[in-house]
Amino acid sequence: MEIGSLQHVYERPGPFVTAYLDTSGDAEDAAKAIELRWRAVRERLQEQGADETALHAIEDHVREHRAQTGQRGQVLIARGDQVVLQDELPEPPTDLPTEDQAHVGPIPHLMPYLRRCMTTVPFVIADVDRAGADLSLVRGPGQVESVRVDGEQHPVHKTRAGDEENHQRFHMAVEERWKRNAEAAAGEIVERASKIGAQAIVLTGEDQQRALVRELVGDQDLVIEPDSRTASAEQLRREVTRRVHESQIAEVVEEFRREAGRGERAVEGWQDTVEALRRGQVRTLLWTADDHAGDLHVGSGPTELAADERTLTDSGGEIIGDAPASAAVVRALAGTDADLVITESDTVDLTGGIGAVLRYRAA
């Protein structure tokens, strides 16, 4: 996951107020239910000394929110009178510990958000037929746009009428039309996939036409043909997310093991990985740790983080406070344009649950 796009969140110094809110709209009076949930989160933020202007800024966003049916959530991060980050979550954050749902500190608490972003993969579903294709552009949970691609309409079905010679010519004409319609569908699929940054193209529909389209879409690594043709859009989203992330994680884990085996561009464990973050060496960080892996001292700069005060002060940094280790790590990654891979401990065994592939060889 590339998280350099989060740099703007850290442009100005904190303190930051981080709120994870259940905005599910299934209740009869959904707006009232969301307001009550926000009050509970607000109280916990006030207990931590949250700035009132930041709370008002978040509250304004909550009040403007239009409740939608389904299980939903939001992350809202405020500094002063500005909400510096607001985004939808694919699922309600009800499984988060209370200390994560409401957090006040020198830097925002983003790891819970990033864990949930891992379930958001933009992709295209293409249900193809001989006359074109029905496209569903899935940007995220509940964000689906439908598009119909129409090719040449008639005739697209073979017939047994007429003499043998005319019958054969007709069949050839129909098959050529199928190919042209497959080209039209594939062209639209590729264009739409590019526009939404799709990480996968899901092909369903008629077997023969699907095979034609698959050959024409180009990057075959993007193409997925689902296990079930009757899967819902939500089921497909979960299957696509699983396949895409498994592939991405496998590539990074393989590279980490290769570099670690050579004793070169890889580190693991908190001491070596934090030092690599301080130096801006990390290209991809692997995280299997619990989000509550203690606190780190942080300074004003993105790479100013350390387990002991002296490490920061000796390098000229000024400690602005303590932050959850996961929050400090995320800020360092965002500030150095590094990537983050979150996986389980049974996928890769990391000392302390943390490791990294480096941009250049460790000193």
Backbone torsions as a table, in degrees:
resi	resn	phi	psi	omega
1	MET	NA	125.1	178.1
2	GLU	-86.4	122.5	-174.8
3	ILE	-120.4	13.8	176.5
4	GLY	-60.3	-23.3	179.7
5	SER	-65.9	-11.7	179.5
6	LEU	-87.3	1.5	-177.0
7	GLN	-56.2	-35.1	-176.9
8	HIS	-62.3	-25.4	-179.2
9	VAL	-63.1	-30.5	-173.5
10	TYR	-100.1	10.6	-172.9
11	GLU	-60.9	-34.6	-179.7
12	ARG	-118.8	152.0	-176.4
13	PRO	-69.4	156.9	-179.7
14	GLY	-77.6	-163.0	13.6
15	PRO	-75.8	156.7	-180.0
16	PHE	-113.9	145.2	175.1
17	VAL	-110.7	122.5	-178.9
18	THR	-115.1	126.5	-179.9
19	ALA	-129.9	130.5	172.4
20	TYR	-110.4	119.8	-169.9
21	LEU	-124.8	135.8	174.0
22	ASP	-78.6	112.5	179.6
23	THR	-112.7	27.7	178.6
24	SER	-58.6	140.3	-176.2
25	GLY	-111.3	31.0	-176.6
26	ASP	-84.9	-18.7	-178.5
27	ALA	-70.8	157.7	-179.1
28	GLU	-61.0	-43.4	174.6
29	ASP	-112.0	79.2	-172.0
30	ALA	-62.5	-41.7	-177.8
31	ALA	-61.0	-41.2	179.0
32	LYS	-66.8	-39.9	179.6
33	ALA	-62.9	-41.2	179.3
34	ILE	-65.9	-40.2	178.5
35	GLU	-61.3	-41.3	179.3
36	LEU	-65.7	-40.0	177.9
37	ARG	-64.2	-40.5	178.8
38	TRP	-63.4	-39.7	178.7
39	ARG	-58.7	-40.5	179.8
40	ALA	-65.6	-42.2	178.3
41	VAL	-66.6	-41.1	-179.6
42	ARG	-60.2	-42.3	179.5
43	GLU	-60.0	-41.6	179.3
44	ARG	-67.0	-35.7	177.6
45	LEU	-67.5	-40.6	178.2
46	GLN	-62.8	-38.0	178.5
47	GLU	-62.0	-26.4	179.1
48	GLN	-90.8	3.9	177.5
49	GLY	85.3	27.9	-179.0
50	ALA	-61.8	141.0	177.1
51	ASP	-64.6	131.6	-176.2
52	GLU	-63.6	-34.3	179.4
53	THR	-65.4	-35.9	177.4
54	ALA	-67.8	-40.3	178.8
55	LEU	-64.5	-39.7	177.9
56	HIS	-65.0	-38.6	179.7
57	ALA	-62.1	-43.9	178.0
58	ILE	-66.7	-42.1	-177.9
59	GLU	-60.9	-37.3	177.2
60	ASP	-60.8	-41.5	178.3
61	HIS	-65.9	-40.8	-179.7
62	VAL	-62.7	-41.7	-178.5
63	ARG	-68.6	-31.8	179.3
64	GLU	-79.3	-14.2	-177.0
65	HIS	-67.2	132.8	176.7
66	ARG	-95.4	117.3	-178.2
67	ALA	-64.3	135.0	176.9
68	GLN	-122.9	149.9	-180.0
69	THR	-65.0	154.9	178.9
70	GLY	105.6	168.4	179.6
71	GLN	-84.6	118.0	-173.6
72	ARG	-140.8	171.3	175.3
73	GLY	-158.2	169.0	176.7
74	GLN	-141.4	150.8	167.5
75	VAL	-112.6	134.0	178.0
76	LEU	-132.8	127.2	-179.9
77	ILE	-125.1	126.9	-177.5
78	ALA	-124.1	148.3	172.1
79	ARG	-135.0	121.7	-175.3
80	GLY	60.8	-131.2	-178.5
81	ASP	-96.8	16.8	-177.4
82	GLN	-119.7	137.1	169.0
83	VAL	-88.4	111.5	-174.2
84	VAL	-90.1	-13.8	175.3
85	LEU	-152.1	129.8	172.1
86	GLN	-140.9	127.6	-179.7
87	ASP	-152.0	154.6	177.6
88	GLU	-78.2	146.4	173.6
89	LEU	-107.9	144.5	-178.1
90	PRO	-68.3	-20.5	-178.8
91	GLU	-144.5	156.9	176.9
92	PRO	-60.5	144.3	-179.7
93	PRO	-83.9	29.5	-175.0
94	THR	-68.5	-17.3	179.5
95	ASP	-84.0	-7.3	-179.4
96	LEU	-74.6	142.9	171.2
97	PRO	-59.9	152.5	-176.9
98	THR	-58.7	-32.2	-179.2
99	GLU	-69.5	-19.9	176.1
100	ASP	-88.1	-33.5	-179.3
101	GLN	-66.2	-27.5	179.8
102	ALA	-138.6	114.4	-174.8
103	HIS	-141.0	134.7	175.5
104	VAL	-123.5	129.8	-178.8
105	GLY	-171.0	179.6	-177.0
106	PRO	-68.9	-22.3	175.5
107	ILE	-135.6	155.7	-179.0
108	PRO	-69.6	156.8	-177.9
109	HIS	-102.6	94.5	-168.9
110	LEU	-104.4	-11.6	-176.5
111	MET	-59.7	-42.0	176.8
112	PRO	-58.6	-37.1	177.3
113	TYR	-64.7	-45.7	-178.3
114	LEU	-66.4	-36.1	175.5
115	ARG	-57.8	-40.4	-178.8
116	ARG	-78.5	-27.9	174.5
117	CYS	-63.8	-25.0	179.2
118	MET	-63.1	-15.9	178.5
119	THR	-93.7	6.9	-179.2
120	THR	-112.9	106.1	179.0
121	VAL	-125.6	117.1	177.0
122	PRO	-70.9	136.9	179.2
123	PHE	-155.8	169.8	179.8
124	VAL	-118.7	130.9	170.5
125	ILE	-100.2	126.5	178.8
126	ALA	-121.7	109.2	176.2
127	ASP	-97.1	100.8	-170.1
128	VAL	-94.5	147.0	171.7
129	ASP	-139.3	179.7	-173.7
130	ARG	-72.5	-12.6	178.8
131	ALA	-101.0	-4.1	-178.8
132	GLY	153.7	-133.1	-179.0
133	ALA	-164.8	148.7	170.1
134	ASP	-102.0	118.8	-178.1
135	LEU	-104.5	140.6	170.7
136	SER	-121.3	116.9	-179.7
137	LEU	-95.1	107.2	-174.0
138	VAL	-102.4	105.0	179.0
139	ARG	-87.1	-24.8	-179.6
140	GLY	177.5	-179.2	179.2
141	PRO	-56.7	123.5	179.4
142	GLY	76.8	2.0	179.6
143	GLN	-112.8	85.1	-175.7
144	VAL	-128.1	129.5	176.1
145	GLU	-116.4	132.9	-178.8
146	SER	-102.1	137.4	-179.8
147	VAL	-138.4	134.3	175.1
148	ARG	-104.1	130.7	175.9
149	VAL	-108.2	115.5	179.7
150	ASP	-106.4	126.6	174.3
151	GLY	-96.5	-153.4	176.5
152	GLU	-72.3	130.3	-168.6
153	GLN	-87.0	-40.8	-171.1
154	HIS	-133.6	141.7	-16.1
155	PRO	-86.5	149.7	176.6
156	VAL	-120.9	3.3	178.1
157	HIS	-121.0	139.2	178.8
158	LYS	-76.1	156.9	178.4
159	THR	-138.5	157.8	179.1
160	ARG	-98.9	3.6	-177.4
161	ALA	-72.0	154.7	175.4
162	GLY	89.1	173.4	-179.5
163	ASP	-75.0	174.2	-172.7
164	GLU	-62.7	-42.0	-177.2
165	GLU	-66.5	-47.2	178.7
166	ASN	-66.1	-36.5	178.5
167	HIS	-59.5	-43.1	-178.2
168	GLN	-69.1	-42.4	178.7
169	ARG	-63.2	-40.0	179.6
170	PHE	-63.4	-42.8	179.3
171	HIS	-63.1	-41.3	179.2
172	MET	-64.5	-39.4	179.3
173	ALA	-65.1	-41.2	179.2
174	VAL	-63.7	-44.1	-179.2
175	GLU	-64.5	-35.3	175.9
176	GLU	-65.5	-38.7	178.0
177	ARG	-64.7	-39.6	176.2
178	TRP	-57.6	-44.4	-178.5
179	LYS	-64.0	-43.2	-179.9
180	ARG	-65.9	-37.9	177.4
181	ASN	-67.8	-35.6	176.0
182	ALA	-64.9	-38.6	178.2
183	GLU	-64.6	-42.3	178.7
184	ALA	-63.6	-43.8	179.8
185	ALA	-64.4	-46.4	-178.4
186	ALA	-62.7	-40.9	179.3
187	GLY	-61.5	-42.3	179.2
188	GLU	-69.2	-38.2	178.9
189	ILE	-60.9	-48.2	-178.1
190	VAL	-62.6	-43.4	-179.0
191	GLU	-64.2	-46.7	-179.1
192	ARG	-66.7	-38.5	179.1
193	ALA	-61.9	-40.6	179.6
194	SER	-64.8	-39.6	-176.3
195	LYS	-65.4	-35.2	-178.0
196	ILE	-98.6	5.0	-179.2
197	GLY	65.7	38.6	-175.5
198	ALA	-60.6	136.9	176.7
199	GLN	-99.7	-0.5	177.7
200	ALA	-161.6	153.5	173.4
201	ILE	-124.2	117.5	-178.3
202	VAL	-97.4	120.0	-179.1
203	LEU	-104.7	127.0	172.9
204	THR	-133.0	174.3	176.3
205	GLY	114.6	-158.7	-175.7
206	GLU	-63.8	133.8	-172.2
207	ASP	-56.2	-52.6	-174.9
208	GLN	-65.7	-43.9	-179.7
209	GLN	-67.9	-36.7	177.8
210	ARG	-62.5	-39.6	178.7
211	ALA	-64.0	-39.6	177.9
212	LEU	-63.3	-45.1	-178.6
213	VAL	-65.8	-40.7	-178.8
214	ARG	-58.8	-40.9	179.8
215	GLU	-64.3	-24.3	-172.2
216	LEU	-97.4	-12.0	-174.8
217	VAL	-79.3	-9.1	174.3
218	GLY	94.4	-100.2	-173.8
219	ASP	-69.1	99.6	-176.4
220	GLN	-67.8	-20.9	178.6
221	ASP	-66.8	-21.2	179.5
222	LEU	-80.4	-19.8	-169.3
223	VAL	-84.1	132.2	176.1
224	ILE	-127.1	131.0	171.8
225	GLU	-110.0	112.2	-168.7
226	PRO	-64.3	157.6	179.5
227	ASP	-66.3	-31.3	-178.2
228	SER	-125.5	135.1	178.7
229	ARG	-83.6	-8.3	-178.4
230	THR	-106.7	12.8	-178.2
231	ALA	-67.2	144.7	176.4
232	SER	-76.5	168.5	178.3
233	ALA	-59.6	-38.5	179.5
234	GLU	-67.7	-41.0	177.0
235	GLN	-63.5	-40.4	177.8
236	LEU	-65.1	-39.9	178.9
237	ARG	-58.8	-43.9	-179.8
238	ARG	-67.0	-40.7	-180.0
239	GLU	-66.0	-43.8	179.4
240	VAL	-62.9	-46.3	179.4
241	THR	-57.1	-46.1	-179.9
242	ARG	-60.5	-48.0	-177.3
243	ARG	-65.5	-43.7	-178.5
244	VAL	-64.1	-46.2	-177.6
245	HIS	-69.9	-36.9	176.8
246	GLU	-60.7	-41.3	179.3
247	SER	-66.3	-45.7	-179.4
248	GLN	-63.9	-44.3	-179.0
249	ILE	-64.2	-41.9	-179.3
250	ALA	-59.8	-40.1	-179.8
251	GLU	-64.3	-45.2	-178.1
252	VAL	-68.3	-42.3	179.9
253	VAL	-63.1	-40.3	178.5
254	GLU	-62.6	-43.0	178.9
255	GLU	-64.8	-42.2	179.4
256	PHE	-60.0	-46.8	-178.7
257	ARG	-64.4	-38.4	179.3
258	ARG	-64.3	-47.6	-178.8
259	GLU	-69.0	-36.8	178.0
260	ALA	-65.3	-37.5	178.8
261	GLY	-64.1	-32.1	177.7
262	ARG	-82.2	-12.6	-177.0
263	GLY	69.9	31.9	-175.7
264	GLU	-118.1	-99.6	-169.3
265	ARG	-86.8	55.9	177.1
266	ALA	-157.4	144.4	174.4
267	VAL	-139.3	160.6	172.8
268	GLU	-149.0	164.6	-175.2
269	GLY	88.6	154.7	-173.3
270	TRP	-65.8	-43.8	-174.7
271	GLN	-62.4	-51.1	-176.6
272	ASP	-71.5	-36.2	-178.0
273	THR	-71.6	-41.9	177.8
274	VAL	-63.2	-39.6	177.6
275	GLU	-62.8	-39.6	177.4
276	ALA	-65.1	-37.7	175.9
277	LEU	-64.0	-40.5	179.4
278	ARG	-62.2	-33.5	-179.2
279	ARG	-86.7	-5.1	-177.0
280	GLY	72.2	23.7	-177.4
281	GLN	-82.0	-22.5	-169.2
282	VAL	-73.7	127.1	172.7
283	ARG	-96.0	-45.4	178.1
284	THR	-138.8	125.6	178.5
285	LEU	-100.8	133.7	175.0
286	LEU	-102.0	132.5	-175.2
287	TRP	-130.0	115.8	171.5
288	THR	-120.3	3.1	-175.1
289	ALA	-73.4	160.8	169.1
290	ASP	-68.6	146.1	-178.9
291	ASP	-65.5	-15.8	179.9
292	HIS	-105.4	60.0	-178.0
293	ALA	-91.7	43.6	179.5
294	GLY	80.1	-172.4	-180.0
295	ASP	-114.3	159.2	172.4
296	LEU	-126.9	151.1	171.1
297	HIS	-75.7	139.7	179.7
298	VAL	-130.3	147.3	173.6
299	GLY	-105.7	-167.2	-175.8
300	SER	-77.9	-25.8	-178.3
301	GLY	-87.7	155.5	-175.7
302	PRO	-61.8	-30.7	-178.7
303	THR	-98.9	13.6	177.2
304	GLU	-93.1	91.2	178.5
305	LEU	-148.4	144.1	-178.2
306	ALA	-166.2	156.0	177.9
307	ALA	-81.2	-22.7	179.7
308	ASP	-127.7	148.3	-174.3
309	GLU	-62.1	-38.8	-172.7
310	ARG	-63.0	-34.0	-180.0
311	THR	-59.3	-39.4	179.0
312	LEU	-74.8	-47.2	-175.4
313	THR	-67.8	-34.8	179.3
314	ASP	-66.6	-25.1	179.8
315	SER	-94.1	9.6	176.1
316	GLY	90.9	4.5	179.9
317	GLY	-83.8	159.6	177.4
318	GLU	-119.5	123.4	-177.5
319	ILE	-70.8	127.0	178.2
320	ILE	-103.3	-6.1	177.9
321	GLY	152.3	-175.1	176.5
322	ASP	-108.7	149.2	-178.8
323	ALA	-143.4	154.5	173.3
324	PRO	-52.4	138.5	-177.7
325	ALA	-54.1	-40.3	-179.1
326	SER	-62.9	-38.0	179.6
327	ALA	-66.7	-41.1	179.0
328	ALA	-65.0	-39.5	179.3
329	VAL	-65.1	-44.2	-179.6
330	VAL	-61.6	-42.9	178.8
331	ARG	-61.5	-42.0	179.3
332	ALA	-63.3	-39.8	179.4
333	LEU	-65.8	-45.3	-179.9
334	ALA	-62.5	-39.9	-177.3
335	GLY	-71.9	-16.6	-178.8
336	THR	-117.8	14.8	178.8
337	ASP	56.2	38.7	178.3
338	ALA	-96.4	162.0	-179.3
339	ASP	-99.3	160.0	179.8
340	LEU	-127.5	131.7	173.7
341	VAL	-121.9	118.4	178.6
342	ILE	-105.0	125.4	-179.0
343	THR	-146.7	-174.5	-177.8
344	GLU	-97.8	157.9	-176.7
345	SER	-65.9	-23.6	179.2
346	ASP	-80.0	-6.7	176.0
347	THR	-84.2	-41.6	177.5
348	VAL	-149.7	133.4	-177.6
349	ASP	-90.8	108.8	-177.5
350	LEU	-116.7	134.2	175.1
351	THR	-60.2	121.6	-179.5
352	GLY	72.4	4.0	179.1
353	GLY	77.3	18.1	-178.0
354	ILE	-145.2	142.5	178.7
355	GLY	-164.5	175.6	-176.9
356	ALA	-157.3	148.1	166.2
357	VAL	-93.2	131.0	-172.5
358	LEU	-98.6	156.5	175.9
359	ARG	-72.6	-32.8	179.5
360	TYR	-145.6	163.5	-173.6
361	ARG	-58.8	137.7	178.2
362	ALA	-64.7	145.7	-179.4
363	ALA	-71.2	NA	NA
